[in-house]
Amino acid sequence: MAAPVILSATAKHTATLIFLHGLGDTGQGWAQAMHAIRAPFMKVICPTAKTIPVTLNAGFRMPSWFDLKTLDESGPEDEEGIKTAASEIQLLIEEEVRAGIPANRIVLGGFSQGGALALFTALTYPQKLGGIVALSCWLPLRKSFPAAKKCPNDIPILQCHGDCDPVVPYKWGQMTASALKTILTHTEFKSYSGLTHSSSEAEMQDVKVFVNKNLPSQ
């Protein structure tokens, strides 16, 4: 991965927020939004995915966490790419843990493809993270769950989705929410009327409340 955008804590660093961008974006794309919702003691890390050919976009090269082959819910997935990307994000988490930030003081989030990777990464990580923020996304390799799950059952998840999303269909969000409820105990699904494949002030306020609840000041 390219060097991530890092926003250092402005007070004593006791928590970290890692946020993953969507297809074709970079870490810079979400850094300002995360800066606006974080507390002074939080460090923000916004990595940028490698630039790879994306099958869905006729092989055009762009920042992508893994290859997207189709938007058909029953279509083939880039299993190797998804697992490799998850391992790389787990290494980022481990770097924070080694630096003295416990896993339960780290929130992992993402938008669209980045949200999908955040979900998969957290569910296959053995320690309990502080929380997961999954925006306008889906659960990759969903048929591998619950067998692939390594996280504790009580990891908090905030899942958000616009009901007019033309890219990642709202029903994918609903299906993902239903699947998560069968394997986890602290999941929340929020929908936003009229929202397309983007974010909104209301959604970011909900994210801020969730992050501050699960990463309180120490």
Secondary structure, DSSP 8 states (H G I E B T S, - for coil): -EEEEEE--SSS--EEEEEE--TT--THHHHHHHHHH--TTEEEEEEE--EEEEGGGTTEEEE-SS----S-TTS---HHHHHHHHHHHHHHHHHHHHTT--GGGEEEEEETHHHHHHHHHHHT-SS--SEEEEES---TTGGGTTTT--S-TT--EEEEEETT-SSS-HHHHHHHHHHHHHH-SSEEEEEETT--SS--HHHHHHHHHHHHHHS---
